[in-house]
Amino acid sequence: MSDTNEQKTHGVVTKKTSNAELSINDDALDLSSITQLSNPDDSIPIDMLCKMINLLTVGIFIINDDGVIEVVNAYAAKLFGMSKDALIGRKWSDFLNDCQRDEYLQLFDNLKNAKEESLSHGPKEITLNNANGTPIPADLSLSCLPYRQTQKTPMFIGVFHDLTSHKAEYKKLRRLANTDHLTGLANRHAFEKALNQHWMECVTNKHPISILIIDIDYFKQFNDKYGHVNGDKCLKKVAKAIDECVPSRDCVTARYGGEEFAMILPRCSANLAEAVAKHVRRKINALMFVNQGLPAGVNVTVSQGIACEQSGRYNRPEALLYCADMSLYKAKSSGRDRIQISYEVNEENESSQI
Ligand SMILES: Nc1nc2c(ncn2[C@@H]2O[C@H](COP(=O)(O)OP(=O)(O)OP(=O)(O)O)[C@@H](O)[C@H]2O)c(=O)[nH]1
């Protein structure tokens, strides 16, 4: 008895093998021709090829020159969210969103009209809208099968991988790379990236942009007296209090160094930055550490430096940052628990203290 039988479904011939199955529209593609290797005497038995393709954890489909699916493997069917039989006769581009569909139809035209047989495209990242309504990120390559193997009309093979888990992992790693692990705030790297972006946006649109640098006073003494574990808890509390003072969602609060924090205030004047700094000061002064076993009287203060770019005072974000840092230094040297605002670059007498 033959291990391969055939049945007609919706006008499409489905070939079934004993070990694996592969749906094929026989009218368009003689699949046995694909099994021909460069040496015509070497060929892979069809059932073995079907089994191999079906076992692959990569989506494979073959389409005709109308973009209609003629062959599809089990993994592709799973990702498309339909049975293999149901997929035969469907246009593969139905599973793309409008924007990607247009791009791929254009590309498909290019592939069809190309003179070279072995033309291919990709891999390129796409999002498959599968039949269950789940968007699946995938990378897709589309290649023209050599004419000598498809014999009649040109055929194309699509190969794609599910990128869902890679994407999730990438997102997680990206978040970790941008986050300070102790406080959960942005880290210095993320701060600098955000500063460049906000600087460009504010300067281009002639909006002010302010930076606030906040440093815990005498934190070494806190650590020495209450231990590093309590020091860490204190840093977390201070970070949370600072983050609660941002005036809008596009502000960025970061841990800039050990006990130093920084805030980017896009579209905020020096006056607004000063109001934010006063808010920070009140919140930090009110922090209590009793719930972590420290005496009721224990508290911390912060010194703050502000610089604001408005009307081209500074030519680079680094200059703005430098002046905010200089202001902080002045706030420290003049007694701590203070807010210092810098109005001009390197002008000692052009700053004010609160
Ligand atoms: N617990 C804890 N301590 C940290 C961490 N990072 C930095 N520090 C401590 O922060 C302290 C900073 O000390 P200094 O730079 O001398 O500053 P300070 O004692 O705050 O003094 P001023 O800034 O001049 O007011 C050091 O004792 C560091 O060990 C951290 O992640 N956890």
The ligand as an SDF file (V2000), in Angstrom:
LIG
                    3D

 32 34  0  0  0  0  0  0  0  0999 V2000
   24.3690   52.6850   51.0260 N   0  0  0  0  0  0  0  0  0  0  0  0
   24.8590   53.1490   49.8980 C   0  0  0  0  0  0  0  0  0  0  0  0
   25.7800   54.1170   49.9310 N   0  0  0  0  0  0  0  0  0  0  0  0
   26.2610   54.6140   48.7820 C   0  0  0  0  0  0  0  0  0  0  0  0
   25.8550   54.1230   47.5430 C   0  0  0  0  0  0  0  0  0  0  0  0
   26.5170   54.8110   46.5770 N   0  0  0  0  0  0  0  0  0  0  0  0
   27.3020   55.6990   47.1970 C   0  0  0  0  0  0  0  0  0  0  0  0
   27.1680   55.5860   48.5290 N   0  0  0  0  0  0  0  0  0  0  0  0
   27.8380   56.3180   49.6000 C   0  0  0  0  0  0  0  0  0  0  0  0
   27.5940   57.7120   49.5060 O   0  0  0  0  0  0  0  0  0  0  0  0
   28.6170   58.3570   50.2550 C   0  0  0  0  0  0  0  0  0  0  0  0
   28.9960   59.6320   49.5690 C   0  0  0  0  0  0  0  0  0  0  0  0
   29.9480   60.2660   50.3510 O   0  0  0  0  0  0  0  0  0  0  0  0
   30.5630   61.6540   49.9750 P   0  0  0  0  0  0  0  0  0  0  0  0
   30.8580   61.7160   48.5180 O   0  0  0  0  0  0  0  0  0  0  0  0
   31.7190   61.8840   50.9110 O   0  0  0  0  0  0  0  0  0  0  0  0
   29.4360   62.7070   50.2130 O   0  0  0  0  0  0  0  0  0  0  0  0
   28.6020   63.0540   51.5090 P   0  0  0  0  0  0  0  0  0  0  0  0
   29.0480   62.2920   52.7080 O   0  0  0  0  0  0  0  0  0  0  0  0
   27.1690   62.8870   51.1360 O   0  0  0  0  0  0  0  0  0  0  0  0
   28.9400   64.5430   51.7120 O   0  0  0  0  0  0  0  0  0  0  0  0
   28.4050   65.7980   50.8830 P   0  0  0  0  0  0  0  0  0  0  0  0
   27.9250   65.3110   49.5850 O   0  0  0  0  0  0  0  0  0  0  0  0
   29.6120   66.6730   50.7530 O   0  0  0  0  0  0  0  0  0  0  0  0
   27.3570   66.4180   51.7000 O   0  0  0  0  0  0  0  0  0  0  0  0
   29.7610   57.3780   50.3930 C   0  0  0  0  0  0  0  0  0  0  0  0
   29.8470   56.9460   51.7400 O   0  0  0  0  0  0  0  0  0  0  0  0
   29.3270   56.1930   49.5190 C   0  0  0  0  0  0  0  0  0  0  0  0
   29.7420   54.9550   50.0250 O   0  0  0  0  0  0  0  0  0  0  0  0
   24.8940   53.0650   47.5120 C   0  0  0  0  0  0  0  0  0  0  0  0
   24.4730   52.5570   46.4650 O   0  0  0  0  0  0  0  0  0  0  0  0
   24.4330   52.6110   48.7110 N   0  0  0  0  0  0  0  0  0  0  0  0
  1  2  1  0
  2  3  2  0
  2 32  1  0
  3  4  1  0
  4  5  2  0
  4  8  1  0
  5  6  1  0
  5 30  1  0
  6  7  2  0
  7  8  1  0
  8  9  1  0
  9 10  1  0
  9 28  1  0
 10 11  1  0
 11 12  1  0
 11 26  1  0
 12 13  1  0
 13 14  1  0
 14 15  2  0
 14 16  1  0
 14 17  1  0
 17 18  1  0
 18 19  2  0
 18 20  1  0
 18 21  1  0
 21 22  1  0
 22 23  2  0
 22 24  1  0
 22 25  1  0
 26 27  1  0
 26 28  1  0
 28 29  1  0
 30 31  2  0
 30 32  1  0
M  END
$$$$
